[in-house]
Amino acid sequence: MLDLTRAVKAILLPDPALLDRKLEEHRTFTVAMSLLCAVTSSGLWVWDRVVDAQGARTTLGLRTTFLGLFLLFAHAAWRLRRRWLLVLLGFALVLAGETIFVLILDRLRTGMVYGVGGFMFYFMLPLVLFQGFSLRMNLLYTVLATALPQALALAGYAPGFHQAQYIVLIWPAAFVTAAAQTAFAGSYLKRYTCERQLEQASNTDPLTGVSNRRHFMPLLAQEMSRSRRFNHPLSLLMLDIDRFKRINDAFGHPTGDLVIRRVAEACSQRGRGTDAVARLGGEEFAVLLPESGLQGALAYAERIREKVEGMVLRGPGGAEVRCTVSIGAVELGEQDPSEDDLLRRTDAALYRAKEGGRNRVCC
């Protein structure tokens, strides 16, 4: 029961990142289907002529309006990046189109009899136009689109509207569409979750849980670009566990792995969401510090060094295991045109710390 509740919550209240990705993935499809709907809905004037050639003369302008509505939504789907604004515009345009369809049926002789099935078209729209929206919004649209013609009829805008025929034919179709939307949303959530897990696994060092080099390098380039664009400070730490081979030789690789994990925890102690810790390989780590100048980076590096120096681990048989780290610290400057240049300078600072006796911070 608990798993079912979590699944329902995940589908109805998805992660905003999921909705953003979903919208971007369906954007091109939504535009293409909007253009197709523009042609189809306006071209159905031919159906008007078949039903009532005389009345069709008065519906040509209304049919042409469909063309403008769907073209406008296609343009919005391509240009708008604010999801909530696109949702509001989509609802408004499509429900306006449904209102126009009610007016068209009212102008055609027997239109309210033979045209009731046309309302099913509006329940298909979430499946082709609104796949980038959340399930909650699609279900809300389905309810509104189903109730709107009945509300217009009760308000006197559709005198020949057959309520009983509409209820028997349209509401079951609306429930089927809602079920299809729910199935699609669940399928997308499952795919998105698998992709995120795969992405996280490919970007994460399995031993320590911090980023790996593959994930860190593009992040470093991105933060360097942002730092220069907004003229904000950016610092980088590089640290290496001193005499790590001796630890492995004396206590074994499981103890060495434990040391690496504890050092990774020490690097992550500040806990700022903007900081990034990565294991570059072996016993070498990097810490990216956005919005931090050199003095702040040095202070943080010193806290890491002190924390590691004070750690007491237990090896085989309860043996006491201690370790230290050497750290190089650099602030982004004009002499760093690329991430490789910044890494090279940081590595040189780390080398100075090693040459200076280890267990120290150099810049």
N, C-alpha and C positions, 0 to 999 in steps of 0.2 A: 504493500500500500504506500509505503514511504517512497519507493522508487517511482511509482506512478505519479505521485504528487510532485516529485522533483522534475519528472519528464514534462508534465503539464506546465509547470512553472517555467521551465526552460524554453518551452515553445511559445507561451503567451508573453513572457517577460524576458526576451532574449538579450544577450549582451549587445550594447550599442555598436561594438566593433563588428559583430555579426551582421547587423542591419546595414552598416556602412558598406561592408564588403558585398553583401547581397545586392544592394542598390547598384553598385558599380558593375558587378558581374552581369546584371540584367539590363543595364542602361541601353546598350545598343539594340538588344532584342525589343525593349519597350518602344524605342523610337521606330523601329521597323514595323512593329505591329500597329503602332498609332497611325502610321502612314497607310497601312493596309485598311485599317478601320475607316480612315477618312474617305478612301475611294469606295469601299463597300457600302458604308452607311449612306453616302450621298447617291451612289449608283442604284440604291434600292428604290429610287423614284420610278424605275421601270415596274416594280411591284405595285406602286400606287396606281399606275396607269392600267394595269391588268385588273385591279380591284374596282377602280372607279375612274374612268378616263376623264370625266368631267371634273370630279373633285381633285384629280391630280394636278390640274392647272393651278390650284391654290396652294399646293404643297411644295412646289418647286423651290421657292425661296427658303422654306424650312429645311428641306433636304440639303440645300447648299450650305446652310448654317452648320450642318454636321461636318462638312469639309473644313470650315474654319476652326471649329472646336478641337477636332483631332489634330489638325496641323499645329494649333497652338500648344496642345499638350505634348506633341512630338518635340517641338522646339524647347519647351520647358524641361522635358525629360533629358534632353541633350545638354542644356546649359546650366540648370539649377543644381547647386551642390548642397543646399539645405534640405534635408530629407523632409522635415515637417512642412515646409512651404510647398514642396512638390506634392505631398499627400493632400494638403488642403486644396491646391489647384486641381489635382486630378479628380478629387471628389466633386468639386464644384462644376467642372466642365462636363463630366460624365453624367451627373445627376441632371444638369441642365439639358443635356442631350436626351435623357429619358423623358423629361418634361416636354420637350419638343416632339418626341415620338407620340406621346399621348395626344398632343394637339393635332398631329398629322392624322392619327386614327379617327379623331373626332370629325375631321373634314372629309373623310372618305365614307361613302355609303357602304354599310356593313363592315366598316373598318374595325369597329370595336369587336366584331364577331370573329373575323378571319385574322386579325392582327395581334390577338392576345399572345400567340406563340412567339411573337417578335420580342417580347420582354425577356425571354430566355437569353437573348443576345447580351443583355446587360449583366447577367450572372457569369457569363464567360469572360467578361473583361478582366476581372481580377487574375484569371489564369494566364492572360496574355499581356495585360498592361501593368498590373500591380504586383507582379512577382517580386519586385524589389522592395515592396512594403512589408510591414510586419503582419503576422497572422491576425492580430487584434484589429488592425485597420481594415484588413480585407473582410473579416467577419462583420465589422461595423458597416462597411460599405454594402455588403450583401443584404443586411437587414434594412438599411435605408433604401436601397434600390428596389427591394421587394415591396416595401410599404408605401413608397412614393406614389405609384399609380392609384392605389386605393385611396390615399389621402386626397389626391387631386380630384378623384371621382366624388368623394364625400363633400369636397368643397364646391362642387358644381362645375368643374372645368371639363368633365368628360360625361356628358349626359347619358350616352348609350353604353356606358361601362357595365360589364356583367361581373359583379363581385363573386358570385358562386363559381362561375367558370374560371375566373382568375385564381381563386384560392385553390381549387382542385388541381389546376394545371401548373401554376407557377411556384407556389410555396414548396411542394415536393422537390421541384427542380432546384430551388434555392438551398434546400437542405443537402442535396447531393453535391452541389457546388461547394458548400461550406465544408463538407466532408473531404472533398478533393483538395481544397486549400489547406486543410489541417494535415492531410497526408503529405502534401508537397512541403509544408513548413517543417514537419518532422523529419522528412528525408534530407532537407537542406541542413537542418541542425546536426544531424548525424554526420553528414559529409564534412561540415565545417569543423566539428569537434575532432574528427579524425585528421583533418588537414592541420589543425592547430597542434595536435599532439605530435604529428610527424614533423612539423616545423620546429616545435620546441625541442624535439629530440635531436634534430639536425643542427640546432644552434646552441646546444647545451653540452657542456663537458659532463659525461656520465658519472665521473668520480666525485666531483665537487658540487655539481648543480649550478655553477656559474657559467657565463658565456664561454664559448670556444673561440678560437681565432677566426673561424669562418664567419661568425656573427659579429665579432668585434671590429674587424677592419672596415666594413661598410658603415658601421655606427661611428667610428672614429672620423671617417671622411665627412659624414653628415654633420657631426658636431663641430668640426673645424669650419665647415662652410657656414653654419649658423653663427658661430662665434665671430667670424669676420663680418658677416652681414649686419649683425646688430652691435658690433664692437663690444662684445662681452668677453670676459676672461675665460680661459680654458687651460686646464693643467692635466698632465699625465704622469702617473707613477708607474715605474717598472721595478719589480722586486724579484729576488731569487733566494731560495732557501740555501743557507750556507752549508757547505760540506754535506750535501744531501746524500751523496753516494756512501759516505761513511755510515749514515743512519740505516740505509738499506742493507749494507754489508754486515753491520753489527746486530740489527734487530729483525731483519727480514722485510720483504716487500709489503706485507699487510700493515706493519707498523709505519713504513714509509708512506703508504696510502693514507693512513690515519693522520700523519703529520700534514700531508698536502691538504686534506679536508679541513683541518683546524686552521691552517694558514688562510685558506679561502674564506672561512668564517671571520677571521680577524680583519681581512680586507673589506668585508661587507658590513662591518659593525656600525658605520655611520647611518646606513639605512635610508639615505635620500633616494627618492625615486629617479632622479636624473643621473645619479652616479651609475657607472657600469664597471663590473669586475669581470675579468676574463682570465682564463688559464691559457696562456699562449703555447704551452707545451712543456712537458716534463715538470720541473719544479719552478717554472717561471710564470709570473702573473703580471697583469697590467690593470691599473685602476684609472678610469677616465673620470675627471672631475669638472663638469661644466659649471660655469659661474664661480669658479675658484681661481684666485690668483696664486702666484708662487708661494707667498707666505702661508696662505691657507693650506696649500698642498703640502708644504713642508711640515706644518703642524699635524696634519692628518697622517702623513707618513711616519712621523715620530710616534704617534699613538699606536699605529700598527706595529712598529718595531718593538715598542715597549710591551705590547700585549703578547706578541709572539715570544719575546724573551722570557716573559713570566709564565708561559704555559709549561705545565708538567704533565707529560703523557705517560702511559704505562705500556711497556713492551711485553714480550714473552716472559712469563714467570714473575710479572710485577715489576720488571726492571724500569727504572726511571729514565725517561727520554726527554731531552730538552733540545731546542733548536733556536736558531736566530735567522734573521733575514737581512739582506743588504738591499737598499732601495735607492733608485735614481728618480729625481723629480725635475720636471721641466714645464715651463709655461709657454703656451703657443706664442710664437713671435714671427716677425717678417722673414726670418731665416728658415721658416718651415713652409715652403710652398706646397708640399704634399704630406700625406700621412707617413710615408716612408721616411721623410726628412725628420719629422717629429719623433718617430720611433728611434731613428738613428741617434738623435741627440739624447733621448732618454736612456737608451742603451749605453751611451758613452758615460752618462752620469752614474749609471749602475756599475759600470766597470770601474769608475773612480772609487765608488764605495767598496768594491771588492778589493781593489789595490790598496786602499787605505786601512785595511785591517778587518773588513767585514763588520756585520752588526752595526751599521750606521746608515745615515741618509746623506746623500750628496746631490747637488743641483748644478 
